[in-house]
Amino acid sequence: MSLPQFFFYVFSTIAVISALMVISSRNPVHSVLFLILVFLNASGLFLLAGAEFLALLLIVVYVGAVMVLFLFVVMMLDVDFGSMRQGILQYMPIGVVIGVILLLELVLVAGSFVVAPQLTGAAALPIDMGVQNTKALGLVIYTRYVFLFQGAGAVLLVAMIGAIVLTLRHKVNIKRQDPVRQAARKPADAMKVVKVKSGQGL
């Protein structure tokens, strides 16, 4: 067994075990930590496959930003997970249906290599060995798939704005600025001239 094969089995075994612990842990904080471990081992597998850009992207974006955000949200929110698990049985049938559909899709994808091996690389782009991985990925994204890339960015932008709008709550007793009202304010509304007689106060 060569050294790359050894690390492949190590990374894949730890990733599979960590993925099982993500869905079996009772503590949500432990689930997030196991998910971080899954991403770290997946980045190691990407490095073994020669996709160093995807490996660094997985660590920087998912482990460094998304998972840390999930961890802080889970730790800071006072969520009663016991009450959430009480109604899990009523969603069990639809969960089983979705799980069976995903399992069939995985079987079809895995079986396509055996049924029709000639279709595996039919839609693949030709690989130029003289171009670095990051440069080749950038050329593909910003030339052939530029509209899909921009569309994905627009979808993420709309999702971010929607999440902010849905979670924004205005309290009654808190004073807030109204930029439209401030911009339309006239000098007559801002001050009032009061004539006070001599020797009298306001």
URZI-V702556 format. One record per residue. N is the residue number from 1. RES is the residue in one small letter. OMEGA is omega in degrees with one decimal (none if undefined). BURIAL is I if it has 16 or more other ideal C-beta (glycine too) atoms within 10 Angstrom, else O. Layout:
BEGIN
n: (N	N)
res: (RES	RES)
omega: (OMEGA	OMEGA)
burial: (BURIAL	BURIAL)
END
This chain:
BEGIN
n: (1	2	3	4	5	6	7	8	9	10	11	12	13	14	15	16	17	18	19	20	21	22	23	24	25	26	27	28	29	30	31	32	33	34	35	36	37	38	39	40	41	42	43	44	45	46	47	48	49	50	51	52	53	54	55	56	57	58	59	60	61	62	63	64	65	66	67	68	69	70	71	72	73	74	75	76	77	78	79	80	81	82	83	84	85	86	87	88	89	90	91	92	93	94	95	96	97	98	99	100	101	102	103	104	105	106	107	108	109	110	111	112	113	114	115	116	117	118	119	120	121	122	123	124	125	126	127	128	129	130	131	132	133	134	135	136	137	138	139	140	141	142	143	144	145	146	147	148	149	150	151	152	153	154	155	156	157	158	159	160	161	162	163	164	165	166	167	168	169	170	171	172	173	174	175	176	177	178	179	180	181	182	183	184	185	186	187	188	189	190	191	192	193	194	195	196	197	198	199	200	201	202)
res: (m	s	l	p	q	f	f	f	y	v	f	s	t	i	a	v	i	s	a	l	m	v	i	s	s	r	n	p	v	h	s	v	l	f	l	i	l	v	f	l	n	a	s	g	l	f	l	l	a	g	a	e	f	l	a	l	l	l	i	v	v	y	v	g	a	v	m	v	l	f	l	f	v	v	m	m	l	d	v	d	f	g	s	m	r	q	g	i	l	q	y	m	p	i	g	v	v	i	g	v	i	l	l	l	e	l	v	l	v	a	g	s	f	v	v	a	p	q	l	t	g	a	a	a	l	p	i	d	m	g	v	q	n	t	k	a	l	g	l	v	i	y	t	r	y	v	f	l	f	q	g	a	g	a	v	l	l	v	a	m	i	g	a	i	v	l	t	l	r	h	k	v	n	i	k	r	q	d	p	v	r	q	a	a	r	k	p	a	d	a	m	k	v	v	k	v	k	s	g	q	g	l)
omega: (-179.9	-178.3	175.8	177.2	178.4	179.4	176.1	179.7	179.4	-178.7	-177.2	179.5	179.1	179.6	179.7	179.3	178.8	177.9	176.3	178.8	177.8	-176.3	-178.7	-179.2	178.5	179.7	-179.2	177.0	177.0	178.2	179.0	178.6	176.1	177.4	173.9	177.3	176.1	-179.7	178.8	178.5	175.7	176.3	174.0	176.0	176.0	177.2	177.4	178.9	179.8	179.4	-175.8	178.9	178.2	178.2	178.5	177.5	179.3	-179.6	-174.6	-173.5	-173.0	-178.0	-174.7	-175.4	-171.7	-177.1	175.5	176.5	176.8	-178.0	178.8	179.5	-179.5	-178.1	-175.0	-179.4	178.1	-177.1	177.5	-176.9	176.8	178.0	178.4	-178.6	-178.2	-179.0	-176.3	-177.8	-179.8	176.2	-177.7	-178.9	179.9	175.4	178.1	179.1	179.1	177.7	178.3	178.4	178.5	178.1	177.2	177.8	177.6	177.7	178.2	178.8	179.7	-179.5	179.8	177.4	-179.5	-176.6	-177.6	-178.9	-178.9	-179.9	-175.3	-178.4	-177.2	-177.8	-178.0	177.2	176.2	-176.3	175.8	-176.0	179.2	-178.8	178.9	-175.0	-178.3	179.7	179.1	178.4	177.6	178.5	179.8	-176.1	-172.3	174.6	-174.8	-175.4	-175.9	-179.5	175.7	178.4	177.8	177.2	176.6	176.1	178.3	178.1	178.0	177.8	178.0	178.4	179.0	178.5	178.2	178.4	178.4	-178.6	-177.7	-177.4	-178.7	-179.5	178.6	176.6	-172.1	-170.5	179.9	178.7	179.9	178.6	175.5	-175.2	-179.9	179.3	178.6	-179.8	-179.4	-177.7	-179.1	178.9	179.2	177.9	-175.2	-177.6	-178.7	-179.0	-178.3	176.5	-177.6	178.3	-178.7	179.3	179.3	175.9	179.2	none)
burial: (O	O	O	O	O	O	O	I	O	O	I	O	O	O	I	O	O	I	I	O	I	I	O	O	O	O	O	I	O	O	I	I	I	I	I	I	I	I	I	I	I	I	I	I	I	I	I	O	O	O	I	O	I	I	I	O	O	I	I	O	O	I	I	O	O	O	I	O	O	I	I	O	O	O	O	O	O	O	O	O	O	O	O	O	O	O	O	O	O	O	O	O	O	O	O	O	O	O	O	O	O	O	O	O	O	O	O	O	O	O	O	O	O	O	O	O	O	O	O	O	O	O	O	O	O	O	O	O	O	O	O	O	O	O	O	I	O	O	O	O	O	O	O	O	O	O	O	O	O	O	O	O	O	O	O	O	O	O	O	O	O	O	O	O	O	O	O	O	O	O	O	O	O	O	O	O	O	O	O	O	O	O	O	O	O	O	O	O	O	O	O	O	O	O	O	O	O	O	O	O	O	O)
END
